[in-house]
Amino acid sequence: MISEIFNRVRQNKPLVHHITNWVTIYDCANMTRAFGALPVMAHAKEEAAEMAAVASSLVLNIGTLTSELIEAMILAGKSANKKGIPVVLDAVGVGATKLRDDKAFELLDKIKIDIIKGNASEIAKLAGENVVTKGVESTKVDGSLVEIAVKLANRYKSVVVITGKQDIVTDGKKVYLVNNGHAMMGCIVGTGCMAASIIGAFAGVEKDYAKAAACALSAFGIAGELAASKSNGPGTFKENFYDEAYNLDGQKLKQRAKIEER
């Protein structure tokens, strides 16, 4: 399934509308393009809804949060809901401050989020667990991460993605465990944000959003594995990461994909 969805991304070139993190916006745009999709970064509330209306998917990232940005996200989200395209929320830093918690729940309340993505503590916080996120880094979460993800997915009728050494993807019923990736991916800033972009690209061409997210994370992880094998450190890794994403093909994905379905 992974190569088929990947090939559709390359063929259809879905337009992924981002309202995203200023720290990683350049990387998200480049990685989206390397995978074969088309990125657009439109943050102004005056055009957010209009841009979402012509996009294939919408990615919302609260990494560099402001109240004005949330206004634009809500406008874009409602436009995306009306058009019927997937909305991805990357809940960056939820559990770190009250503002992030409040605004994440506001987005979940006011628009239909199709895919909720975060690290373990971010997702656990949204699911009602008593956790604290260290800045934007995950902290220890007690209990089963799969059960926490399933609970949140059923609450919002959304796909939930927990990224980590093993990625967890669930729609509340089926669960995918993705075991691709490399430790060096955690040595550069922005891999989580880039992963959300690729999930947006895959969801833009595949209506089974759980399957789309799992395949996106596997492909993204494979690019990371291949890049790490020829890199001396974070600098060369980042350069090689873009190249390996660009040079992915169906055969590489079939051979290297590590996706388990429960």
N, C-alpha and C positions, 0 to 999 in steps of 0.2 A: 504493500500500500504506500510505503514512503516514497518510492521512486515515482509512482504515478502522480501523487500530489505535487511533488517537487517539479516534475515535468510540466504540470499545469501552471505552476508559478512562473516558470521560464517562458512558457508559451503565451499566457494571458497577461502577464505583467500587471498584476493588480496594483491599483493606486492605494497606498497606505497613508492615510491622513494621521499625522502625529500632533498631539498637543502634549509636549514632553519636557523632559529634564534639560535645563540649559547646560548642565555639566557634560551631558553625553549626546546632545542633539546631533552633532557632527558625525559621531560614530554610528548612531542609529540610522542616519541617512545613508552613510556609506555601506553599512552592512546590508540594509534593505536592498540597495542597488546591486551589491555583489551577488545576492541571491537571485536577482533577476526581476524583482518587483520595483515599483516606482514610489519613492518617498516624497511626501510634501509636508512641510512644517508650517501650519497656519494657526497662530495663537490668538490673533485679534478677535475679540467678540463680534466685531462688525462683519467678519467674513467666515467665522468658524462654522456656522450652520450651512452656509452656501457651499463651502469646500467639502464638508462631510457628505453633502447631497450628491456629489459627483465621484466620491471615493468608493473603493471596494471594501474597506474596513477602516476602523477608527481606533487608534491607540492613545489612551490617556495615561499619563505618568505624572505622579505627584511629587517627584523627587525634589524639585525646586518650587515649592508651593507658594502661591499667593491667592488671596481671595478673588482677585480679578481673573486669574487663570481658571479658577473653578467656575466662574460665570461663563467663560468661553467653553469649558468642557461640557457644562450642562446644555448649552445651546447646541453644540456639535452633537452631543449624545442624543438629544431629542430628535435632531435631524436624521441621524443615523438610524434610530429606532423607526422613524417614519418610513425611511427607505428600505429597511429590512437588512441592513448590513451589520456585521458583527462589531461589537464594541469590546475592546480589551482594556481592563484597568490594571495597571501595574502599581500596586499599593506600597510604593517605596517609603520606608520609614514609619509606617503605621506601627503604633506601639511605642514610638519615641516621644511624641508630644501630643498634647490634647488637640491642637489645631489639625494635625494630620489625621488623627482618629476621627474627629468631628467631620472633616471635609470628605474623608473616604466614605463614611456612612451617609453623608448628604448625597454624594454621587450615586451610591447604591439605592438610595431612597427615591431619587428624582428621575433617574434614567434606568433602562434595562441594560445591565452589564452582562454580556454573554460569556466572557472569560475573565475570571478574577485571578490575577497572578501575584505571587509574592514569595518571599523566603518563609521558613518555618514559623518564625515568631510573628511576622506580619499577618500571615493567614490565620494563625492561632488567635491573634488579637481580634481580627474580624469575626472569628467564630465564637468569641466570648470567653476565651481562655485568659487567665491572669498571667500575662507575660509582658516583658519590656524589651523593645528593640534597641540595640546599642547603635544609635545614629541610624545608619541604613544596613547594619550588619545583623544577621540573625543571632539570637541567643537560644539557650537550651529551652526546649518545650517538653513538658511532661505529657505522657500519654501517646497514643498511636497517631502519627501524622496522617495516615490514611483515613482513620475514623474522623479526625478533625476536618480533613478536606471534604469527605463525604457529607458531613453535617452541614458545612457551609454551602456546598453545592446544592443540597436539597432545600436549604433555607431560601436561597435566592433563585433557584431553578437555573443555575449557571454552571459552566465548567469551571473547576477550580484547579489551579496549577501551583504546586509547591516546588520551587527550584532548590537544588542542593546537590550533594554528591550523587544521590539518586533522585531524579525528578519524579514527582507524583502528579498524575493528571486524572481527574474524575469528573463525571457528569452527575454523580450521586448514585449511579448504578454500576456501570462498568468502571474499572480502574486500570490505568496504564502506568507501568513503572519503566522509566527510561534510564538506562545505565551508560549512556554515552557521555563523553566529556573528558576533561583533563584538569588537574589541579592548577595548572598555569593560567587557566581561564579566570581564576580568582585573584590573580596577581596584577590585573589591570582593571582600571575603573570602567564600568559601563557594560560589562557582559550581561548583567541582568536586564538592563534597558534594551540592549540589542536583541536579546532573546525575545522580549515582548514584541519588538518590531517584526521578527521572523514569524512569531505566532500570528501576528496580524496579517502577514503576507499569505501564510498557508490557509488561515481561516477565510481569507478573501476569495479563495477558489474551492473550498471544501466546506460543505454545510454541516458535516459531523464535526463539531468544534472540538470535541475531546480527541478524536482521531487526528484532526489538523494540528492541535497543540502538541500531542505526543510526537508526531512526525517532525514537526518544526524543531522541537527540542533535541530530538535525535540527530537531525541533519546539522543543526547548530553545534552540537557536541562533537560530531564527527569532524567538522571543520576544525574545531579546537584540538582534537586529538592529532590530526594530520599536521597542524601548524606547530604543535608542541614538539613533534618528532624531529623538527629541523630548526628549532629555535634555541638560542643561548640564554635568553632572559626575556623580561617583559617587552622590551623595545622591539626585538626581532620577532617575538611572538605576535605582537599586534599587527605588524606588517604582513607576516605570513598568514595570519588569521583571515584577513581580507582576501588574500590570494587563494587560499584553500577553499573558502566559501565560493569564490568566483569559479573555481575549477571543479567543483562538485559535479558528479553526474550520477545517473541512475544506478550504474554498476557499483560504484563506490558505496552508495547508500545501501544497496541490497546486501553487500558483503559485510558491512560494518555496523548496521543498525542493531541496537540491543533494546528492543521494546518488548516488555512482557505484558500480557493482558490477563487480568483477574476477573 
